[in-house]
Protein backbone atom coordinates (compact mmCIF):
# COMPACT_ATOMS: atom_id res chain seq x y z
CA UNK A 1 0.00 0.00 0.00
CA UNK A 2 1.10 3.58 -0.65
CA UNK A 3 1.28 6.55 1.71
CA UNK A 4 -1.89 7.85 0.03
CA UNK A 5 -3.77 4.62 0.73
CA UNK A 6 -2.81 4.62 4.40
CA UNK A 7 -3.79 8.29 4.65
CA UNK A 8 -7.15 7.52 3.06
CA UNK A 9 -7.68 4.96 5.80
CA UNK A 10 -6.95 7.70 8.37
CA UNK A 11 -9.56 9.95 6.77
CA UNK A 12 -12.13 7.13 6.67
CA UNK A 13 -11.55 6.42 10.37
CA UNK A 14 -11.69 10.11 11.26
CA UNK A 15 -15.15 10.52 9.70
CA UNK A 16 -16.56 8.17 12.33
CA UNK A 17 -16.15 10.99 14.83
CA UNK A 18 -18.46 13.37 12.94
CA UNK A 19 -20.94 14.94 15.33
CA UNK A 20 -19.16 13.62 18.43
CA UNK A 21 -15.77 15.35 18.63
CA UNK A 22 -16.51 19.06 18.00
CA UNK A 23 -15.07 21.52 18.81
CA UNK A 24 -12.08 19.25 18.23
CA UNK A 25 -11.22 18.23 14.66
CA UNK A 26 -11.87 14.76 13.26
CA UNK A 27 -8.66 12.72 13.29
CA UNK A 28 -7.78 9.17 12.32
CA UNK A 29 -4.47 7.40 12.82
CA UNK A 30 -2.86 4.29 11.31
CA UNK A 31 0.41 2.64 12.39
CA UNK A 32 2.27 0.51 9.84
CA UNK A 33 5.17 -1.94 10.29
CA UNK A 34 6.67 -3.77 7.32
CA UNK A 35 3.69 -2.89 5.09
CA UNK A 36 1.21 -4.21 7.65
CA UNK A 37 -1.19 -2.19 9.77
CA UNK A 38 -0.43 -3.02 13.40
CA UNK A 39 -2.63 -0.40 15.05
CA UNK A 40 -5.28 2.16 14.20
CA UNK A 41 -7.76 4.42 15.93
CA UNK A 42 -9.69 7.67 15.73
CA UNK A 43 -10.83 10.47 18.02
CA UNK A 44 -14.19 9.16 19.15
CA UNK A 45 -15.58 11.76 21.54
CA UNK A 46 -14.69 15.26 22.71
CA UNK A 47 -12.70 15.15 25.93
CA UNK A 48 -11.58 11.56 25.39
CA UNK A 49 -8.39 10.06 23.94
CA UNK A 50 -7.09 11.40 20.64
CA UNK A 51 -6.59 9.25 17.56
CA UNK A 52 -2.85 8.76 18.14
CA UNK A 53 -3.44 7.48 21.68
CA UNK A 54 -6.08 5.00 20.53
CA UNK A 55 -3.90 3.77 17.65
CA UNK A 56 -0.80 3.27 19.82
CA UNK A 57 -2.86 1.49 22.49
CA UNK A 58 -4.20 -0.76 19.73
CA UNK A 59 -0.71 -2.10 18.91
CA UNK A 60 -0.30 -5.58 20.40
CA UNK A 61 3.51 -5.58 20.30
CA UNK A 62 4.81 -2.11 21.30
CA UNK A 63 8.39 -3.13 20.47
CA UNK A 64 7.47 -2.78 16.79
CA UNK A 65 6.83 0.96 17.17
CA UNK A 66 10.54 1.84 16.96
CA UNK A 67 10.55 0.55 13.36
CA UNK A 68 7.07 1.72 12.33
CA UNK A 69 5.44 4.58 10.42
CA UNK A 70 2.51 6.50 11.88
CA UNK A 71 -0.06 8.20 9.63
CA UNK A 72 -2.33 11.02 10.85
CA UNK A 73 -4.61 13.20 8.70
CA UNK A 74 -3.89 16.24 10.91
CA UNK A 75 -0.71 17.50 12.57
CA UNK A 76 -0.44 16.02 16.08
CA UNK A 77 -1.24 18.46 18.88
CA UNK A 78 1.65 20.05 20.74
CA UNK A 79 -0.19 21.57 23.71
CA UNK A 80 -1.88 20.38 26.86
CA UNK A 81 -5.66 20.51 26.54
CA UNK A 82 -7.99 17.88 27.95
CA UNK A 83 -5.26 15.36 27.04
CA UNK A 84 -1.43 15.54 26.87
CA UNK A 85 0.31 16.48 23.57
CA UNK A 86 0.18 13.70 20.98
CA UNK A 87 3.47 14.89 19.45
CA UNK A 88 5.16 14.05 22.77
CA UNK A 89 3.52 10.62 22.82
CA UNK A 90 4.84 9.79 19.34
CA UNK A 91 8.35 10.93 20.29
CA UNK A 92 8.26 8.99 23.58
CA UNK A 93 7.40 5.80 21.69
CA UNK A 94 10.32 6.46 19.30
CA UNK A 95 8.22 6.06 16.16
CA UNK A 96 10.77 7.06 13.50
CA UNK A 97 8.54 8.07 10.58
CA UNK A 98 5.51 10.36 10.77
CA UNK A 99 3.25 11.04 7.76
CA UNK A 100 0.80 13.92 8.12
CA UNK A 101 -2.12 14.94 5.90
CA UNK A 102 -2.15 18.68 6.67
CA UNK A 103 -0.85 21.26 9.10
CA UNK A 104 -3.14 22.35 11.93
CA UNK A 105 -3.95 26.07 11.58
CA UNK A 106 -5.13 26.31 15.20
CA UNK A 107 -2.78 28.76 16.92
CA UNK A 108 -1.99 26.38 19.79
CA UNK A 109 -0.54 23.91 17.26
CA UNK A 110 0.20 25.57 13.88
CA UNK A 111 3.46 23.77 13.10
CA UNK A 112 4.57 23.29 16.70
CA UNK A 113 3.71 19.59 16.60
CA UNK A 114 5.85 19.09 13.51
CA UNK A 115 8.71 21.03 15.12
CA UNK A 116 8.56 18.80 18.21
CA UNK A 117 8.67 15.65 16.10
CA UNK A 118 11.61 16.84 14.02
CA UNK A 119 13.46 17.89 17.17
CA UNK A 120 12.96 14.34 18.48
CA UNK A 121 14.60 12.96 15.33
CA UNK A 122 11.48 11.82 13.51
CA UNK A 123 11.37 11.77 9.71
CA UNK A 124 8.28 13.90 9.08
CA UNK A 125 6.42 13.97 5.76
CA UNK A 126 3.59 16.51 5.35
CA UNK A 127 0.96 17.01 2.63
CA UNK A 128 -0.23 13.49 1.77
CA UNK A 129 -3.85 13.82 0.57
CA UNK A 130 -3.65 17.39 1.84
CA UNK A 131 -6.74 18.62 -0.02
CA UNK A 132 -8.88 15.76 1.33
CA UNK A 133 -7.49 16.26 4.83
CA UNK A 134 -8.31 19.97 4.75
CA UNK A 135 -11.80 19.29 3.40
CA UNK A 136 -12.50 16.76 6.14
CA UNK A 137 -12.03 19.42 8.83
CA UNK A 138 -13.36 22.40 6.87
CA UNK A 139 -15.57 23.39 9.82
CA UNK A 140 -12.62 23.46 12.22
CA UNK A 141 -10.39 25.40 9.81
CA UNK A 142 -13.11 27.91 8.83
CA UNK A 143 -13.82 28.65 12.49
CA UNK A 144 -10.18 29.24 13.43
CA UNK A 145 -9.11 30.96 10.20
CA UNK A 146 -12.13 33.15 9.40
CA UNK A 147 -13.46 33.59 12.96
CA UNK A 148 -16.95 32.42 12.03
CA UNK A 149 -18.82 29.13 11.80
CA UNK A 150 -18.92 27.03 8.65
CA UNK A 151 -22.31 27.92 7.11
CA UNK A 152 -24.58 25.34 5.44
CA UNK A 153 -27.85 26.44 3.81
CA UNK A 154 -30.55 23.81 3.42
CA UNK A 155 -34.06 23.79 2.01
CA UNK A 156 -36.56 21.56 0.25
CA UNK A 157 -38.34 22.53 -2.95
CA UNK A 158 -40.89 21.13 -5.38
CA UNK A 159 -40.13 20.02 -8.92
CA UNK A 160 -41.21 23.44 -10.16
CA UNK A 161 -39.17 25.43 -7.63
CA UNK A 162 -41.50 26.24 -4.72
CA UNK A 163 -40.56 25.70 -1.08
CA UNK A 164 -44.10 26.08 0.32
CA UNK A 165 -47.70 26.08 -0.82
CA UNK A 166 -49.67 29.28 -1.33
CA UNK A 167 -51.10 30.17 2.06
CA UNK A 168 -54.03 32.33 3.02
CA UNK A 169 -53.20 35.06 5.54
CA UNK A 170 -52.59 33.53 8.94
CA UNK A 171 -52.55 29.92 7.66
CA UNK A 172 -49.93 27.86 9.48
CA UNK A 173 -48.55 24.33 9.55
CA UNK A 174 -45.75 22.34 7.93
CA UNK A 175 -46.14 21.22 4.32
CA UNK A 176 -43.85 18.29 3.54
CA UNK A 177 -42.30 18.37 0.09
CA UNK A 178 -39.79 15.54 0.41
CA UNK A 179 -40.47 11.87 1.16
CA UNK A 180 -40.76 10.78 4.84
CA UNK A 181 -37.60 8.67 4.63
CA UNK A 182 -35.54 11.76 3.74
CA UNK A 183 -35.94 12.88 7.35
CA UNK A 184 -33.25 10.34 8.22
CA UNK A 185 -30.75 12.12 5.98
CA UNK A 186 -31.69 15.55 7.31
CA UNK A 187 -31.35 14.40 10.91
CA UNK A 188 -27.94 12.92 10.09
CA UNK A 189 -26.93 16.34 8.76
CA UNK A 190 -28.17 18.00 11.94
CA UNK A 191 -26.18 15.59 14.07
CA UNK A 192 -22.99 16.52 12.21
CA UNK A 193 -23.28 20.28 12.89
CA UNK A 194 -22.78 22.26 16.10
CA UNK A 195 -25.72 24.62 15.58
CA UNK A 196 -28.99 25.00 13.70
CA UNK A 197 -30.54 28.37 12.85
CA UNK A 198 -33.98 29.55 11.68
CA UNK A 199 -35.84 32.83 11.44
CA UNK A 200 -38.84 33.78 13.56
CA UNK A 201 -41.34 33.17 10.72
CA UNK A 202 -40.30 29.51 10.54
CA UNK A 203 -41.06 29.09 14.23
CA UNK A 204 -44.39 30.92 14.02
CA UNK A 205 -45.52 29.01 10.92
CA UNK A 206 -44.04 25.53 11.38
CA UNK A 207 -43.44 25.09 15.13
CA UNK A 208 -40.30 22.98 14.45
CA UNK A 209 -38.32 20.94 16.97
CA UNK A 210 -34.99 21.26 15.10
CA UNK A 211 -33.61 18.19 16.90
CA UNK A 212 -32.20 14.78 15.95
CA UNK A 213 -34.82 12.06 16.27
CA UNK A 214 -34.61 9.75 13.25
CA UNK A 215 -31.08 8.55 14.08
CA UNK A 216 -29.00 8.04 17.20
CA UNK A 217 -26.98 11.22 17.52
CA UNK A 218 -26.53 14.61 19.14
CA UNK A 219 -28.93 17.48 18.53
CA UNK A 220 -27.32 20.78 17.52
CA UNK A 221 -27.62 23.91 19.64
CA UNK A 222 -30.72 25.76 18.41
CA UNK A 223 -30.70 29.43 17.44
CA UNK A 224 -33.54 31.58 16.19
CA UNK A 225 -33.40 35.13 14.83
CA UNK A 226 -35.93 37.35 16.58
CA UNK A 227 -34.93 41.03 16.55
CA UNK A 228 -38.54 42.13 17.11
CA UNK A 229 -39.12 39.80 20.10
CA UNK A 230 -42.02 38.08 18.34
CA UNK A 231 -41.45 34.67 19.91
CA UNK A 232 -42.72 33.85 23.38
CA UNK A 233 -41.29 30.79 25.18
CA UNK A 234 -44.60 28.94 24.94
CA UNK A 235 -44.55 29.34 21.14
CA UNK A 236 -41.36 27.36 20.71
CA UNK A 237 -40.24 24.09 22.26
CA UNK A 238 -37.59 25.75 24.45
CA UNK A 239 -36.04 23.91 27.36
CA UNK A 240 -34.97 20.62 25.77
CA UNK A 241 -31.81 19.71 27.70
CA UNK A 242 -30.47 17.88 24.64
CA UNK A 243 -30.89 20.96 22.45
CA UNK A 244 -30.14 24.23 24.25
CA UNK A 245 -31.81 27.19 22.58
CA UNK A 246 -30.72 30.81 22.16
CA UNK A 247 -32.38 33.88 20.72
CA UNK A 248 -30.37 36.06 18.33
CA UNK A 249 -31.55 39.63 18.21
CA UNK A 250 -29.11 40.71 15.52
CA UNK A 251 -30.61 40.83 12.02
CA UNK A 252 -27.55 41.27 9.80
CA UNK A 253 -25.40 38.32 8.71
CA UNK A 254 -22.02 39.53 10.11
CA UNK A 255 -23.53 40.18 13.56
CA UNK A 256 -25.35 36.83 13.53
CA UNK A 257 -22.15 34.96 12.68
CA UNK A 258 -20.18 36.90 15.28
CA UNK A 259 -22.62 35.82 17.98
CA UNK A 260 -22.37 32.19 16.87
CA UNK A 261 -18.57 32.44 16.85
CA UNK A 262 -18.52 33.90 20.34
CA UNK A 263 -20.62 30.95 21.50
CA UNK A 264 -17.95 28.66 19.93
CA UNK A 265 -20.31 27.24 17.31
CA UNK A 266 -17.97 25.85 14.64
CA UNK A 267 -20.68 25.03 12.12
CA UNK A 268 -24.32 25.93 11.59
CA UNK A 269 -27.01 24.52 9.32
CA UNK A 270 -29.60 27.13 8.35
CA UNK A 271 -33.00 25.55 7.69
CA UNK A 272 -35.15 28.55 6.91
CA UNK A 273 -37.15 30.33 6.13
CA UNK A 274 -36.82 31.89 2.73
CA UNK A 275 -36.03 35.36 4.10
CA UNK A 276 -33.21 34.05 6.29
CA UNK A 277 -31.76 31.83 3.56
CA UNK A 278 -31.79 34.62 1.00
CA UNK A 279 -30.19 36.98 3.49
CA UNK A 280 -27.15 34.70 3.65
CA UNK A 281 -27.13 34.13 -0.11
CA UNK A 282 -27.22 37.88 -0.77
CA UNK A 283 -24.50 38.57 1.78
CA UNK A 284 -22.33 35.89 0.18
CA UNK A 285 -21.18 34.48 3.53
CA UNK A 286 -22.02 30.82 3.19
CA UNK A 287 -20.01 27.70 2.42
CA UNK A 288 -22.44 25.00 1.28
CA UNK A 289 -26.02 24.82 0.06
CA UNK A 290 -27.98 21.57 0.15
CA UNK A 291 -31.16 21.58 -1.91
CA UNK A 292 -33.65 18.72 -1.64
CA UNK A 293 -36.12 18.42 -4.52
CA UNK A 294 -39.22 16.29 -4.02
CA UNK A 295 -41.42 14.60 -6.62
CA UNK A 296 -44.46 16.86 -6.54
CA UNK A 297 -45.28 20.05 -8.41
CA UNK A 298 -47.11 22.93 -6.72
CA UNK A 299 -47.77 25.32 -9.64
CA UNK A 300 -47.84 28.25 -7.23
CA UNK A 301 -46.66 29.14 -3.76
CA UNK A 302 -43.52 30.48 -2.10
CA UNK A 303 -40.64 30.43 -4.58
CA UNK A 304 -37.47 28.72 -3.37
CA UNK A 305 -34.16 30.63 -3.17
CA UNK A 306 -31.75 30.48 -6.11
CA UNK A 307 -28.09 29.52 -5.81
CA UNK A 308 -25.77 31.45 -8.09
CA UNK A 309 -23.20 28.64 -8.19
CA UNK A 310 -22.83 25.46 -10.21
CA UNK A 311 -23.61 22.29 -8.28
CA UNK A 312 -20.58 20.17 -7.44
CA UNK A 313 -22.48 16.97 -6.68
CA UNK A 314 -25.95 15.47 -6.80
CA UNK A 315 -27.57 12.15 -5.99
CA UNK A 316 -30.93 10.59 -5.21
CA UNK A 317 -31.90 9.71 -1.68
CA UNK A 318 -34.86 7.45 -2.27
CA UNK A 319 -37.16 9.46 -4.55
CA UNK A 320 -35.71 12.87 -3.66
CA UNK A 321 -32.93 14.65 -5.56
CA UNK A 322 -30.14 16.05 -3.38
CA UNK A 323 -28.07 18.84 -4.95
CA UNK A 324 -24.92 20.13 -3.27
CA UNK A 325 -23.38 23.54 -3.96
CA UNK A 326 -20.21 25.21 -2.70
CA UNK A 327 -19.59 28.91 -2.53
CA UNK A 328 -16.62 29.59 -4.79
SVG drawing of the C-alpha trace seen along z (x, -y; Angstrom):
<svg xmlns="http://www.w3.org/2000/svg" viewBox="-56 -45 73 53">
<polyline fill="none" stroke="black" stroke-width="0.4" points="0.0,0.0 1.1,-3.6 1.3,-6.5 -1.9,-7.8 -3.8,-4.6 -2.8,-4.6 -3.8,-8.3 -7.1,-7.5 -7.7,-5.0 -7.0,-7.7 -9.6,-9.9 -12.1,-7.1 -11.5,-6.4 -11.7,-10.1 -15.1,-10.5 -16.6,-8.2 -16.1,-11.0 -18.5,-13.4 -20.9,-14.9 -19.2,-13.6 -15.8,-15.3 -16.5,-19.1 -15.1,-21.5 -12.1,-19.2 -11.2,-18.2 -11.9,-14.8 -8.7,-12.7 -7.8,-9.2 -4.5,-7.4 -2.9,-4.3 0.4,-2.6 2.3,-0.5 5.2,1.9 6.7,3.8 3.7,2.9 1.2,4.2 -1.2,2.2 -0.4,3.0 -2.6,0.4 -5.3,-2.2 -7.8,-4.4 -9.7,-7.7 -10.8,-10.5 -14.2,-9.2 -15.6,-11.8 -14.7,-15.3 -12.7,-15.1 -11.6,-11.6 -8.4,-10.1 -7.1,-11.4 -6.6,-9.3 -2.8,-8.8 -3.4,-7.5 -6.1,-5.0 -3.9,-3.8 -0.8,-3.3 -2.9,-1.5 -4.2,0.8 -0.7,2.1 -0.3,5.6 3.5,5.6 4.8,2.1 8.4,3.1 7.5,2.8 6.8,-1.0 10.5,-1.8 10.5,-0.5 7.1,-1.7 5.4,-4.6 2.5,-6.5 -0.1,-8.2 -2.3,-11.0 -4.6,-13.2 -3.9,-16.2 -0.7,-17.5 -0.4,-16.0 -1.2,-18.5 1.7,-20.1 -0.2,-21.6 -1.9,-20.4 -5.7,-20.5 -8.0,-17.9 -5.3,-15.4 -1.4,-15.5 0.3,-16.5 0.2,-13.7 3.5,-14.9 5.2,-14.1 3.5,-10.6 4.8,-9.8 8.3,-10.9 8.3,-9.0 7.4,-5.8 10.3,-6.5 8.2,-6.1 10.8,-7.1 8.5,-8.1 5.5,-10.4 3.3,-11.0 0.8,-13.9 -2.1,-14.9 -2.2,-18.7 -0.8,-21.3 -3.1,-22.3 -3.9,-26.1 -5.1,-26.3 -2.8,-28.8 -2.0,-26.4 -0.5,-23.9 0.2,-25.6 3.5,-23.8 4.6,-23.3 3.7,-19.6 5.8,-19.1 8.7,-21.0 8.6,-18.8 8.7,-15.7 11.6,-16.8 13.5,-17.9 13.0,-14.3 14.6,-13.0 11.5,-11.8 11.4,-11.8 8.3,-13.9 6.4,-14.0 3.6,-16.5 1.0,-17.0 -0.2,-13.5 -3.9,-13.8 -3.7,-17.4 -6.7,-18.6 -8.9,-15.8 -7.5,-16.3 -8.3,-20.0 -11.8,-19.3 -12.5,-16.8 -12.0,-19.4 -13.4,-22.4 -15.6,-23.4 -12.6,-23.5 -10.4,-25.4 -13.1,-27.9 -13.8,-28.6 -10.2,-29.2 -9.1,-31.0 -12.1,-33.1 -13.5,-33.6 -16.9,-32.4 -18.8,-29.1 -18.9,-27.0 -22.3,-27.9 -24.6,-25.3 -27.8,-26.4 -30.5,-23.8 -34.1,-23.8 -36.6,-21.6 -38.3,-22.5 -40.9,-21.1 -40.1,-20.0 -41.2,-23.4 -39.2,-25.4 -41.5,-26.2 -40.6,-25.7 -44.1,-26.1 -47.7,-26.1 -49.7,-29.3 -51.1,-30.2 -54.0,-32.3 -53.2,-35.1 -52.6,-33.5 -52.5,-29.9 -49.9,-27.9 -48.5,-24.3 -45.8,-22.3 -46.1,-21.2 -43.9,-18.3 -42.3,-18.4 -39.8,-15.5 -40.5,-11.9 -40.8,-10.8 -37.6,-8.7 -35.5,-11.8 -35.9,-12.9 -33.2,-10.3 -30.7,-12.1 -31.7,-15.6 -31.3,-14.4 -27.9,-12.9 -26.9,-16.3 -28.2,-18.0 -26.2,-15.6 -23.0,-16.5 -23.3,-20.3 -22.8,-22.3 -25.7,-24.6 -29.0,-25.0 -30.5,-28.4 -34.0,-29.5 -35.8,-32.8 -38.8,-33.8 -41.3,-33.2 -40.3,-29.5 -41.1,-29.1 -44.4,-30.9 -45.5,-29.0 -44.0,-25.5 -43.4,-25.1 -40.3,-23.0 -38.3,-20.9 -35.0,-21.3 -33.6,-18.2 -32.2,-14.8 -34.8,-12.1 -34.6,-9.7 -31.1,-8.5 -29.0,-8.0 -27.0,-11.2 -26.5,-14.6 -28.9,-17.5 -27.3,-20.8 -27.6,-23.9 -30.7,-25.8 -30.7,-29.4 -33.5,-31.6 -33.4,-35.1 -35.9,-37.4 -34.9,-41.0 -38.5,-42.1 -39.1,-39.8 -42.0,-38.1 -41.4,-34.7 -42.7,-33.8 -41.3,-30.8 -44.6,-28.9 -44.6,-29.3 -41.4,-27.4 -40.2,-24.1 -37.6,-25.7 -36.0,-23.9 -35.0,-20.6 -31.8,-19.7 -30.5,-17.9 -30.9,-21.0 -30.1,-24.2 -31.8,-27.2 -30.7,-30.8 -32.4,-33.9 -30.4,-36.1 -31.5,-39.6 -29.1,-40.7 -30.6,-40.8 -27.5,-41.3 -25.4,-38.3 -22.0,-39.5 -23.5,-40.2 -25.3,-36.8 -22.2,-35.0 -20.2,-36.9 -22.6,-35.8 -22.4,-32.2 -18.6,-32.4 -18.5,-33.9 -20.6,-30.9 -17.9,-28.7 -20.3,-27.2 -18.0,-25.9 -20.7,-25.0 -24.3,-25.9 -27.0,-24.5 -29.6,-27.1 -33.0,-25.5 -35.1,-28.5 -37.2,-30.3 -36.8,-31.9 -36.0,-35.4 -33.2,-34.1 -31.8,-31.8 -31.8,-34.6 -30.2,-37.0 -27.2,-34.7 -27.1,-34.1 -27.2,-37.9 -24.5,-38.6 -22.3,-35.9 -21.2,-34.5 -22.0,-30.8 -20.0,-27.7 -22.4,-25.0 -26.0,-24.8 -28.0,-21.6 -31.2,-21.6 -33.7,-18.7 -36.1,-18.4 -39.2,-16.3 -41.4,-14.6 -44.5,-16.9 -45.3,-20.1 -47.1,-22.9 -47.8,-25.3 -47.8,-28.2 -46.7,-29.1 -43.5,-30.5 -40.6,-30.4 -37.5,-28.7 -34.2,-30.6 -31.8,-30.5 -28.1,-29.5 -25.8,-31.4 -23.2,-28.6 -22.8,-25.5 -23.6,-22.3 -20.6,-20.2 -22.5,-17.0 -26.0,-15.5 -27.6,-12.2 -30.9,-10.6 -31.9,-9.7 -34.9,-7.4 -37.2,-9.5 -35.7,-12.9 -32.9,-14.6 -30.1,-16.0 -28.1,-18.8 -24.9,-20.1 -23.4,-23.5 -20.2,-25.2 -19.6,-28.9 -16.6,-29.6"/>
</svg>
